[in-house]
Amino acid sequence: MAQTARPRVSAARLEREIVVLVSSGRARSRKEIADALGLAPSTVSQRVQALLASGDLEETGEGESSGGRRPRALRVPGSTGYLGVVDVGGAHARLGILRHGGELVATTEIPLAIADGPEAVLAQATAALRDLAGTAADGGRLLGAGISLPGPVDVAQRALDSPSRMPGWSGFDVGSWLEDALGVPAVVENDANAMAVGEHFGPARRTRHSVSVKAGTAIGAGILVDDRLYRGAGGAAGDITHTRIPAGGDTPCTCGNRGCLETVASGAALVRLLREQGYDVTATADVLTLVRDADPVATTLARTAGRHLGAALCTVVNFFNPGAVYLGGALSTLEPFVSAIRSQIYEGAHPLMTRDLVIAPSGLGPDANLVGVGRLLEDTLVPHAFTRPPATPPAMTPAMTPEGTR
């Protein structure tokens, strides 16, 4: 197959790209590297040989054969560097420590209130991250930090752009705050996009084109095309929660509009609908408990919410023709909700679109966001981590303070 032409780059830049591919798990052999970068095998072999000689790569025996000679598998040698990642929700944050290549070695959760504002929430999260690293990082160095947030993120500015239910967050420079606090580079991502990346490249990877939907208190979605996160012209691709649908009627939405999908298919919507029927519920977790206890009203409402979301996803499937739709978030753990989504898509989308379509609950569960933002972080950081002479980021210990990192 002819290789796609690409701009000439320096040997050092090409070697960094190769290390990123191998470290993140997207390529384990010379052939996979050549396919991913659109380069001649001879060029890749030359640069891989240089990386083997310098110690930036090592061979680990033989990989899987596709019918010919078994390829020699490549990997990045063990490193003492770790990545710290945080997934912020409305009332809690999940934190993780990852090794290079995306292996999640430790996680924890902490309660918080996102309405307390960015500085209070980020201070809580970074303090907990230091504690987690102090017990799980084996004395390793923090090389970078990543965070996913439940709102529209301007990735270039590393800030939220007009998020709902998050007073004080719009325009706040989250990336710079994290860098000042931890002394390492940071990335900021929308939670649905982070989940989409984590699921797309997860253990059950099935396709180069996928849509991931996070259905919790609100609804979000992330899109990957040809293994790349698609953001759209304004960076808001996948924000289906504020699509107006007939079932929403004149119900006010958090965005200021009326009749959005969020008003009938989200956890917040189910809380509101149950309260209207006299149930003492205050959060999505209360809805989950009722449905798992087979409460008939809650179960019916969850199934109806799934039908509404499934109807909206029919348009997405018909337009985009993905190979997989992954369902994450708290509501995706409810069988009536997921079954209704599946049936609505299979009934409403064109047979050509659903013939090979996989519709599956999240394979990574609550860790999908951590793995996804970690992968995005590693794509950004690995070239810096392997630039010689190596940088010396601060050791990540519970006692580290912003002042001590400078």
RAWOKA-V926472 format. One line per field, one symbol per residue. phi: phi as a letter, one per 40 degrees, with the letter a starting at -180 (. if undefined). burial: I if it has 16 or more other C-alpha atoms within 10 Angstrom, else O. A space follows every 10 residues. Layout:
phi: ???
burial: ???
This chain:
phi: .ccccbdcbc cccccccccc ccccgcabbc cccccccgbc dcccdccccc ccccgcbacb gbcccbhbcc cccbacddbc cbbbbbbcbc babbbabbcd ggccbaaabb cabccchccc cccccccccc ccccbbcfgc ccbabbabbc acbccccfac bfccfbcgcc gcccdccccc cbgbcbbbac cccccccccd bcdcdbacba bbbbbbdbbb abbbbfgbcb bgcbgbdgcc cbccbdccfb ccbccgcbgc ddcbbbcccc ccccccbgcc bbaddccdcc cccgcccccc cccccccccc cccdcccccc fccabbbbgd cccccccccc cdcccccccc dccbdbcbba cdcbfccdcc ccccccccdc cddccbcccc cbccccbdcc bdcccc
burial: OOOOOOOOOO OOOIIIIIII IIIIIIIIII IIIIIOIOII OOOIIOIIOO IOOOOIIIOO OOOOOOOOOO IIIIIIOOOO IIIIIIIIIO OIIIIIIIII IIOIOOIOIO OIOIOOOIOO IIOOIIIIII IIIIOIIOOI IIIIIIIIII IIIIIOOIII IIIIOIOIII OIIIIIIIII IIIIIIIIII IIIIIIIIII IIOOOOIOII IIIIIIIIII IIIIOOOOII OOOOOIIIII IIOIIOOIOO OOIOOOOIII IIIIIIIIII IIIIOOOOIO IOOIOIIIOI IOOOOOOIIO IIIIIIIIII IIIIOIIIOO IIIIIIIIII IIIIIIIIII IIOIIIOIIO OOIIOOIIIO IIIIIOIIII IIIIIIIIII IIIOIOOOOO OOIIIIIIOI IOOOIO
